[in-house]
Amino acid sequence: MITEREEKGIAAFYKEEGLREGFDLGKAEGKAEVAARLLAKGVDPNLIMEATGLTPEEIQKLKK
């Protein structure tokens, strides 16, 4: 059986982990959105990859 203090510690850990995952997901979605807009404006995909850190595969998916 866990104590109330341990339970609160576990809850705080998972809350922090969830916030971190949400932040990372939002950051990735933002990069993809910017890359898609740049592609639509005719910006060179290599420049987009260099600026965003996206992979060639990720850029290719955005072209579709």
VENTA-V660392 format. One record per pair of residues at least 24 apart in sequence whose C-alpha atoms are under 6 Angstrom apart, sorted by the first residue. I is the first residue (numbers start at 1). J is the second residue. D is the distance in Angstrom with one decimal. If there is no record, write none. Layout:
BEGIN
I	J	D
I	J	D
END
This chain:
BEGIN
36	62	5.8
END
